């Protein structure tokens, strides 16, 4: 969905990072091993032997043929894996950050690295799952995460076995019951926020005690949990959508459904303004118009098989298409304007 900026992780772009960045990965791997290797043991050899035993399963995690020898594949898994773990440890202040460390010395380098680690094509199978590693990962990606309460994230990690880092980030947003109606899950559009507001629909900010996907509609009130709009949001959402679409078996299209719903709701800068003024959208982009373009890009040229907000869209459209609601809202608005003019 996005091209990598600097770093190659995993087999698809293996060896395409500059010599400098490959050197950083080796240095981090050595630093980690030096801190945790018991005296008289060779932990690196043990890591290689361990990964060797699961090489077949690791290769099966990729849909394409990996053109690396057995030794090359295992070496890539070990070095990249150790690098990522030490990176997370440094960000969490568990490992010491050297004064001249270029990754943490320059904000832009760390930002680009965080970007590259989220790319679907840059994923590495998570061999060692555990709550501790998951927490370290989420601390590293904190700036990418959409509004979540810490205890909710912790709860979502309980028993979580993520396939890779992108899968882990996606799972933190799924902390809610299954959405939608399985009997009628086709995609349905709804009017824009501007049109819905004119029809009397009120927008209120939803709770942050659950998932940002938990959008509700009842009695003319649409409740939407808060969401940050920034470049990183676009990058993360589009890679999560790409991951859902590339998954096989029974897939719940959480992100894809959310993208389609928000794309339908937001058609212009005015739609963004309406939601921003209610505290639903927190726009960190240059303008509301740019924010609207971001939502239009989420699901561009994307198919959807199962839409999770079908029932909600039926409720919204039913309310919107009821003439009584629009007539009453128009009368109230005209009465308010008349009252304001009379006071002047």
N, C-alpha and C positions, 0 to 999 in steps of 0.2 A: 504493500500500500504506500509506503514511503521508502525512499532510498536511504541506505545507511550513510552516515556522515563521515565517520572515522574508523569505527571499530568493527571487526569481523568476529562474531561469536558463532560457534557451531560449524557444520561442514559446508554449507552452501557457498560461503565466501571465504573459506579457510585459506589463509596465506595471502589474502588481498589487502590486509592492513599494512601500513608502512612498517618498516623495520623498527622504527622508534616505538610504535604502539605494541608490536609483538614483544619488544624488550620489556615494556611495562608489565605485560601479562606474566612473563617469566619471573620478573622481580617480585611481583606480588605473590606468586606461587611459592617462591623460595622463602619469602618472609613468613608466610603462613606455616609452612612446614617447619621452619626453624623455631617457631613458637610452641608447636604442639607435638613435635617428635620426641618421644621418650629416649633417654640416653641408651645407646647400644642397639638402636633399631633403625631401619631404613624405611621410613613411612612412604616415601615416594614409590619405592618398589612395591610396597603393599597396596598403594592406590592403583598402580598400573595393573597388578595382578587381579585386584577386585573388579576393576572396570573390564578387564579381559573376559571375566566370567559372564558378564552381562552384555557383551558387545552385540550379540545377535539381537537381543531385545531392544537395545538402544538404537540399532540401525532400523528396526521395524517402526520406530517412532516417526520416521520420515517417510513421506509419501513417494519421494523420488529416490532413484538409485544414488548412493553415495560413492563417488569415485575416489575413494581413499583406501590405501592398503590397511590391513588389520592393525599393524603397528601405528600407522599414521592416524587412524581413526581413534584408537585408544589414547594416543598422546594428546590429540586435540581435546578429547573429553576431559582428560586429567588436568591439563594446563588451563583450559578455559574455565573448568569447574572450580579449581583452586583460586584462580584470579577473581571470579565472581564472589566467592565466599569471603576472601580477604578484603575485597572492595566493600562489601556490606559491613564487615567487622570494623573497618576504618571509619566508615560513615557513622557507625553507632558508638565510636570512641572506645571500642574494645581493643583494637590494635592501634599502635602509635602511628601518627601521620608525620612523615619526615618533613622538615621545613622546606625542602626543595622539591617536594612531590608535585609534578606538573598536573596531576589529575585533580588534586584538591587545592592547588595553588591558584588555579584559574577557574572562575565560575563557569565560563563558557565551555570548557573542556568537560567538566562534570555534567553539565546540561546536555551536551551532545552525546556523552556516554549513556546517560539515562535514556535519551531518545533511541539510541541504537539497540539497547538491551530490550526494548519493548517491541521492536519490529518482528513480525511473524517469521520472516526469513532468517532471523538471528537467534532463534530459540535453541536451547540446549536441554535435553531431557533432565528432569530433576531426579537424580538417582537416589539421593538421600533426602527423603521427606521428613518433616518434623515441624512442630509448632515454632520452635526456636528459630530455625532457618527461615520459616515463613515470616515471622515477625521482623527479622533483620531485613528481609527483602522489602517488606512494606514500609519500613522506616526509610529505606533508601529511595523508594518511589513515592514518598509522602507528598511531594509537590505535584505529582501527577494525579493523585487520588481525588475523586469527587467527594463532596462533603460526607463524611462518615464519622460517627461517634466512636471513640476508641474501643469501648466495650463491645460495640456491634461488630467491629472488625475482628476483635479477639474471638468473639463467639463464632464468627464465620470461619475461623481457622481451626476450630475444634474438629478433629478427625478429617481435616482437609488434605487430600492427596493430589496435589497439582501435577500436571504433566510437565509444565515448564513455567517460566516466570509470567508470560502473558496469560496463561491459563489461571495462575494464582490471582492475578489482578482482576480477571473476570469473575472469579469465584467470590471475591470480597463484595461484589455488587449484587449477588444473587440471594441475599439473606431475606427472602420473603417467600410466601406461599406461591404456588404455581399460578401465573396470571392467566386470564382469559377463559374462554368457553371452548372446550375441546370439540363440541358439536358444530361450532360455527367460527372457524378461525381464519377466515379469509381477510385480506387487507382491505380496510375501509378508511377513506380519508375523512377529515372533519374540517369545518371552516377555520380560517385563520383566527388568531387571538383577537385581532381588530374586529372581525365580523362577529365573533362570539360575544365580545364586550358590548357591541351595539345591540345585540339580541338580549342583553341582560345577564349574561354569564359573568360571574365574579371569579377572579383568580386569587387564590390564597396560597401562601407558602406552606408546604407540607413539613412534616416532622423530619428531623435528621436522626431519629432513633431507629430508623430502618434503612431500607435501600432507596436510593434516589430513583429507582425504577417504579416505586410504589405510587403511581398516579391514580387518583380517585375522582369520581364525579357523582354528585348527588344534589338534587334539588337546585340545579342551576349554579352550583359551586364546584369549580375544578381545583383540586388540591394537588399541587406539584412540589415535590421536595426540591430544595435549592441545588443549583448546579453552577459551577464556574465555567466561563467561556474564555479560553485562551488557546494559543497555538497547540500546546501540549494536549488539551482536551480533544482537539480534532485528530491529532496523531494517534492518541490512545484509543479513541472510539472507533476509528476506521480500521485499526489493526485488530481490535476485538471483534468487529463485524466480519472482517476477512477470516478470522479464526473460526467463528461460528459457521460461516459458509463452507469452509474447507473441512469441517468435522464430518465424520461418518457415523452412521447409526442414528439413534434417537436423539435429536438435538432440540433443545429449547432455545429459541432465538430471542434471548433477552435483549441484547444490544441492538440487533437488527430491528426488532419491533419498536424499541425506544426511538431509534433513529428515524424510522418511518413516521411515527406519531409526531415527533417534534418537527420534522420537516413539513408535515401537513399543517401544524399549528403556527409555524413561523415562516412567513413569506416575505417579510419586509422589515426594515429597521423599526417601523412603528410597532410591529408585533414584539420585537425584542424590547422596545421601550416599555410597553405595557407590562411585560413579565418582569423586567428589571425593577420597575418602580414598586412592584409588589414584593421584592426581595427574592423572587424565584430564580432569576438569572443574575449572576455577578460577572459583568462584562469587563474583562481585562484587555480587550482588543481596542483598536483605535477608534471604532465607532459602532453604533448599533447596526448600521448597514453591513459592516464587515462581519458582525456577529451573525446576521441573518444568512449571509453567504456561507458561513461555516456550516450551519445546519442543512443548507441545501446540498452540501457536498457529502454529508454522512453516508447517504445511500444512493448516490448517483450510479446508475447502471448496475444496481444491486437487485437480484431477485429475492423474493421471500416466499417461503412455503407455508409457514405457520405464524400468524400474526397474533401476538399475545394480548392485544388491546381491542380485540374485535367487539366484545361486549360493552366496553367503555365507550367506544366510538358509536355504537348503536344508541346508547343513552344520550350522548352529546347531540347527535344528529336529531334524535326524537325531540329533545328540548328545543333545539334551534329551529326546527321546522314547524313548531307549534305557533301559529300566528298570535295567539293570546299573549305569549311572553313578550314578543316584539312590540305588540300594541301597548301593553302596560308599560314597558320600559320607555317607549317613545313619549307616552303621556307624562310619566314621571320626569323625564328629562326636560320636556317642554315646560312643565310646571315649575321646575327648578330654575330654568332660565328666565321665565316670566317673573319669578320672585326676585331674582337677582336684579333684573332691570327696574322693577318697581322700587327697590331700595335706592337705586341711583337717581 
